[in-house]
């Protein structure tokens, strides 16, 4: 085993994605040495990001070249603790990224601030509905930090990533054209909203008939050329329909490989080591400190130990949790007793939707960006009264048009044959005349939904696979029924020729069907060491110099996409790390 020596105080990040780059930006600006270990490669200077390779739907969408390699490392799944978990050979439900930039390479750019009540969700629910209203098996808890404390970091992140949108609540005053339910922001979005699509026009007309207030989704797809506060540039979105699952060849999708890593790699205090697969975190249990990490160079096969003054786990939700379980840092969660914290509160996103087919309107789905969508937010989280509904949570409802790619975007009406001349004719008739109306719903924790190490199966490195014990529970089933009815009301109001009823989300949880890459929990944050893995400053309770950042720290999943608060948390962590490096202590 070889070792590399420390120069000064060194912060080592495990995972070279979105959060690592944002935190490293803050650290290197203050002269702190940063080493980022990333198992994948840098695709930005290759033909992969240029035409015609960039538009290869088979390579990027179907075969998933930007995703984790399932032949090397996968997960196992069971729906309850009485079942035996089996390996998922080709996971479709969510898509961990691999490579410099991580999953932010293939994201759509849908960028939300969560509701003002979300970071204090348990307090909010108890004050609104009483302590007894929260089911005993729903381990909801507050973050330990408020939206007001995070607002300036949200603002900073939105300027760095050039987020396009329209303010709905500017310094406490509701604004026309924006989301009237959003938490108050101090400043308008740095860019104007994306142009509304034809699907958005139809959706807006229908939503307004029902008394709702539609608005453009906040987007990390740049509507025009943009230069951020660091001098990094975005190009103008071409509405090519190749956002999610693709790197943007126009540099119009705000991503770390466009806005952060090119700048960071020019800073003398920053080092990015690609194709380094981290095996474990070194932990001194007696001292309650981590000393570094052990990794394999995937090119040479050599094993290294990287010392560190500070280690930050900044990888995907699943990997952050696995590293802690492997190292024995913190107590693993036990669903039988409810004790332990590592692996607790694993959540996903509750999705449902339908398609509307309208003969005399040209939707042209191929003219889309990843976030060129129109939304209503009346039925999300704390935006409506849950009294007597039998569930908590909710979601936004939107006209969901992101692409019209020829392999996977073949929408035809119900009962159309699966192949043959009638199938071909239906494609010709409806390709340009349909779009989805979807609900993007929350997922709240359940006592029996958790992560641990599989006792049987191992990965290509001989290490245990991470095991998901996970299913759709009653709260999410009831919530999905409610949102699905709202979808159907809007679909009917469009005057569509065909609008099949929405199928609510039901169990069992199906790993073969994509349901967003928004998995959360496992290393949750909070103010109580007995119920959380990390503090509100993302510092591990059982290792002073270990920090964790990513969606794994969310105690639940809201109805919004998780990226906005992640950006804010990562920037805040960078400032906290500067403070910690200057004077190591419990923050």
N, C-alpha and C positions, 0 to 999 in steps of 0.2 A: 504494500500500500504506500502510495506516494502522498506527500502533503505539500501544500503551498503556504508560504509564510504571510503573516499579516504585515502590512505596511504601517498603518496607523490604527485608528479605530475603524473597523470594517463592518458594514452591514451587509449580510448575505441574504438575497431573496431567492426563495425556491419557487420557480415559475416565472417566466418572462412574458406575462400578459399585460393586461390593461392596468390593474392596480399596482403592480410592481413599477411600471414606468411612471405613473403619476407620483407615487411616493418617492421614487428615485429622483425625480425632477426637483422636489423640495430639498432632498438631502444634498445632492451634488451642487446645488446653488449655494450651499453653505460650506462646501469643501469637504464633505464627509465621503470617505471611500465606499463605493457600492460595487458589489459583485452580484450579477443576476445569472442564475443557472436555469437554462431552458432546454428541455429535452428535444425540441424540434429544430428546424432550420429557419433561415431567413429567405423568404421567397421574393422579396421586393425587387431585387435586381435581376430577376430571371424572366424568361419568356412567359412564365405563368401569369404575370400581371399585365401582359400585353395582348393585343389582338393578333391572331384569332384565338390563341390558347385560353384567354380569359373567359371567353364565351362558351367554353366546352362544358355543356350541361352534364354530359355523361361522367366526365372526370370529377367535377367539383360538386355537383348536386347528387347524382346517383351513387357514385363510388366514394364520395366524401373525402377528397384528398387533403382537406384542411382539418379533418377531424382526427381524434385519437385512433391509433391503430389497434383494432380489437383483437388481432392475432397475437399481440404482445401483452396487452393488459385490458381486461374487461371487468365486469362486476357480476355478482350472482344475485338472483331475485327469488324471493318467496313472498306470499301474500300474508302469511301469519306465522307465528312461531311454531305451529304444529306441523308445518310443511318442511320438506327438505329443499333448500335453495339449489338452483342449477345455474350454470354459467350462461350469460346472454352472449350468444355467438356474434350477433351483429345488431348492436343497440340502435334503435331508431327514435326512441322516446325523447332523448336529448342528446346534444352533440358537443362534447368537450373538444376544445380546440387543441392543436399541436403546432408549435412554431412560434417565432418571434411575433408577439401581439396576441397570441392565444385565441380564445373564442371571439375576441373583438375583431378579428380579421373577417369572420364570416357573419357578423351580426347584421341586422336590418337597419339599425340606426334609430330605433324607436326609444325616445329619451324622456323619461318622466321624473319629476320630483314626486315622492310619495305624499300622501295626505298629512296634514298637520297633526292628526290624531295617531298616525301609524307608529311613530317612535314611542308613544305612550299608550299603546293599544290596550293593555290590561287596565290601566287607570281609567281610560276612556270608557271601556265597556262596563266596568264596575260602577262608574258614576252615572252612566246612562240607564243601565238595566239592572244593577244590583249584583253583588258578588255571587249569589246563588244562580244567576242566569247563565254563568259560564260553566259548561259541562266539566265534570271532574277529570275527564280524559283529554281535555284541551289545554295543553300547557302553554297558554299565551303569557307573555311577559313583556315588560317595557325594555327598551334598549339601554336606558341609563343616560341617554343624551336626547335633547329635544330638537325639534325642527329649527327653532330660533337659533340654537347654537350651531346648527349646520348650514344656515342660509347663505352665509358669505362664501362657504366652500362650494355650494351649489352654483352660485353666481360665477365663481372663479372657473369651475369646471365647464360651465356652459360657454364662457368666453374662449377658453382654450380649445374647445371642440366645435366652436362655431354653430351652436345649436339654433335651428330655425324654428320659429313659432310666434305665437301671439299671447302676450300676458293676459291672464284672466283676473288676476288680483294683484294690482300694483300698489304696494304700501297700504293695503287694507281697503282699497277702492276697487270694486268689481268693474272690469273693462269689457266693452262690447267686442265680440269676436273671439274672445279667448275662453278658457275653461273657468266658469264662474265658481267652481268648487275647489280650485287649487289653493294651496297655502300661499299666504302673502309673500310676494317677492319684492325686492328693493329696486330692481332694474328690469327693463324690457329685455326680451331675448336679443342676443347679438345679431341675429339675422331675421329677416321677414319670413313668414311661413312659406312652405312649398306651394306651388300652384295647385288648386283643387282639381281632382280628376273628375271625369264624367260620372264615375261611380259615387264620388263624394257629393256631387250635385244632386243626384237622385236620392242618396241617403239623407242629405240635409233637408230636402223637400219633405220627405216622409217623416223625419224626426220632428220637424217644426209643426207638422200637422197634429202631432201627438203632444205638443207643448214642451218638447225638449229643446235644449240649446246646443246644437252641434258646433264643433270648432276643429281646426286643423291639428293633427297630431304633432307634438314637438319632435323634430327630426334632426339627426346627425348627418343627413344628406344635404349638402350645401346647395342652396338655390342659385348662388352666384359665386364668383371667385371671392375668397375670404382669406385674410391674413390675421393670425391670432396674436395675442400679446407677446409670444415668444418669437414672432417673425416667421412662424411656420405657415405654410399655405395649403389651402384646399382649392381644387378646381370646381367647376360648375357641373352639377348633376346633369346627366344626359338622359335620364329616365329610360335606361336601357333594359330594366327588368332583371338585372344580374347583381343584386345586393346580397341577400342572404345566401350563404354557402359559397360566396365568391369574394375575392379581393377586387376592389374597384380599380379598373385600369385608368379611370379619369382622375384618380386621387380626390374624388368628391365626397367619399364616405369618411367621416371623421373616425380614425382608427389610430392606435398607438404606433403602427408601423409607418404611418404617414406623418403624424404630428409630434411624436415623442421620441422614438428610438433614433431617428436620424440626428436629432439635436443631442440626445444623451451620449451617443457614441463619439461625439466630438469633444465631450468634456473629459478632462484628464483624470477625474476622480471616478469615472464610470467604466466598468468592464462587463461585457455580455459574453458569456460562454455558451455557445450553442451545442446541441447534440450531447448534452450532459444529463443523464438520467439519475436523479437523486434517489438513493436507496433508503436512507434513514437520517434522522436527526440525532446527534449525539447529546445525551442528557446526563448530567451529573445530579443524581437524585438527592444526594446528601446536601449538596450546595444549592439545590433547586435552581440550576442554571443550565443552559445549553452551551456547548463548547464549539459546535460547528456541525457540518453535515458530511455525509459520505456519498460519493457519486461515481458513476461509471462513465467514462468517455466512450460514446457510442461509435466513434470512428476507430479508435485504437483498441478498445476493450480494456484499457487500464483502469484501475480503481484508484480514486483519490479521496483524501480527506481534506476538506476546506475548513480551516479554523474561522471563527467569527466572534466578534464582540457582541453582535446582535444577529439573530436569525429572524427573518420574516417569512412565514408561510403565505405565499401569494399565488398559489395554484388554484385549480378548479375546486369546487365544493367537495367533490369526492376525495381528491388527493389530499387536501388540507386535513380532512378527517382521518384519512388512513395514516398519514405521517404521525399524528398524535397517538393513534391507537398502537401503531408499531413501536413507538418509542416509550409507551407507557406513561405519557405526560398527561396527568389528569385521570379521573376515574371514568371508565367506560360506563355508558348508560345501561341500566338494567330495567327493562319494561315491567318485570314482575313486581319489583319493589318500588320503582319510580326513582331510585337513587342513581347517582352518577350523572355525568353531563356530556361526555364525549360521544358523539353519534346521535344525540337527542334532537328532536324537532326537525327531522328531515321532511321537506315539503317540495311540491312541484307547483304547477299552475293548472287551474281548472278551465279547460277550453270547451266551447261548443259553438256550433254555427250552422247556417244553411246557405244555399245559393239561390239567388233570384235570377230568373230568365226573362228578359224583356226584348221582344222582337224589334221594336222600333227605336231602340236607343243603342248607339254604338259605344261600347265600353272600351274596346281596344286595350286589353289588359297588358299587352306587351309594352305599353308606354307607362312605366311605373318606376318608382324608387322603392327602397325598402320601407320607408315611412310616409309615403304619399297617401295618407289615410285620413278619413274624417270620422269624428268620434263624438259620442255623448258620454257623460260621466255621472249621470243622475243615480246610477245603481252601483256605485263603487264604495266599498268600505263604510266609512262614517257619513257618507253623503245622503243616506236615507234611514228611515226608522225601521229597525228590525223587530220591533215588538210583535210577538205572536207568530213570527215567520218560521221559527224552528231552526234557524241557522244564523251565523255571523259571517261577515265578509261580503264580497260582491265583486264586481268587475266593470270595466268599461265595455261599451258595445260600439262597433265600428264597421265601416265599409272597408273590407280587407282586400285590397288589390296591391300586390307587390310584384307580380310578374305574369307573363303569358308564355312561358318557355314551353317548347313543343313536346318534350318527353313527359313531364310530370304535371303539366297544367292543361289537362283535357277534361273540362267540365261538361257533362252532358246530363239531361234530365233523368229523374228516376225511371227505372224499368227500361232504359235503353240497353240493347244487347251489348255484351262485353267485347264483341269483335264482329267483323263482317261488314257488309255494305250499309246496313242500317246504322251501325256504330259510326262509320265514316261520314254518313250523311248528317248525323246528329252533331258531329264535330264541326262540320262545315256550316251548319245552320246556327249553332249557338256559341262558337268560339268567341266572337266579338260582342256577344249580347248577354253576358252573365257576369256576376260577381258575387263574392261571399259577404255575408253579414255575420260577424262573429262576436263572441263574448270572450274577453281575456280576464279570467277570474282568479281570485285569491285561492290560497290553500293554507289552512290553519293547521297547527300541529295536532297530532293524535298520539296518545300514549304508546300505541303499538306500531307507529311508523318511525323507524330508526335505522342507523347504520352500525355495523360492527364488522369484525374480521371473520371471513368464512373459515370454518375449521377443516375443510376438505380440499378446496381448490386453490391452486397457486398460479401466478403469472409466469411470463417467460424468464423472469429473474429468480424464480423460486420463492417469491413472497406471497403471502395469503392475498386472495382477492378480497375486495371490499364487498360485504353482503348488504343488500337492501331487503329489509322486512317492511313491506310497503303495500298499501292498497287505498282505494278511494273509500273514504269513510262517510258516515251519515251526514255530517255537516256539509261536506262538499257536494254530495248527491243532492241534498235539498236546495242548496244554493244554485246548483246548475239547472235544476228544474225551474227555479224562479227566473233566472236570467234567460233561459231558453224561451220562455213564454214572452218575455219582452222582445227578444229577437224576432219572434214570429209576428208580433204586432207591428213592428217596423217593416218587416218584409211585406206584410199585407198592404201597408200604407204606401208602398212604392208603386202599387198597381201592376205588379209583375204578372206576366202570363202564366208563369209556373213559379211556385214558391213552396217547396216541400217543408213539412214541419221539422223543426230542429230536434235532434235527438240529444237529450240531456246526458251529461257525463255519468256513467255507471261503472261499477267494478266488473270484473277484476282489473287492476292496473295492467295495462298492456304495453310492454316494452317495445313492441313492433310498430307502434303508431307514434309519429312525431307530435309532441305536445309542448313545444318551446324548450329552449336550453336553460330555462330558469329554475334550476334546482337549488334549494337553499337549506341551511341548517347543518348541524353536525358539530360545529364549533361555536355555539351561539354566544352572543354578548349580553351583558347585564351587569347590574350593580351588586349582585349577591353571588359570591363564589360557590355557594351551594347549589345554585340553579343555572350557572353559566360557566363557559369555558374561558372567555376573555372578558376583561373589564370594558367599560365604555370607551377607554382609550385603545382597545384591541390588544391589550397586554395580557399574556397568559397569567392566570392566578398562581400557577404552580411553577413558573419559570420566569423570573423577572425580566430576562433579556430575550424572551421569545414573544413575538407578536404574530397575529393572524389577521389577514385581510382578504375579503372576497365575500361572495354570497353565502358562504358557510357560516358567517357570523350573524345572519338574520335569524331571529327567533321564530319567524313565520314568513309566509310569502303573501304580499299584498296583491291587489288586483292589477297593479302596475308592473311594467317591466323593471327589473332590478338595477339597471345600469346607472341611472342618475344618482341615487344615494351611494352607490359604490364609488363613483367618481369623487363625490364629496368626502366620503369616509377615507379614501386613499390619500387625498390631498391633506386632510386633517392629520392622518397618521404620519405623513411626511414631516409635518411641523412638530408633532409629538416626538418623533424619533430624533429630530434635531435637539429637542429639549432633553431627551433621555441620554443621548450620546454626550452632551455637555455635562450632565450630572446624573449618572445612572441611579435609578431608584424606582419604587412603585409610583407611577404617575397618579 
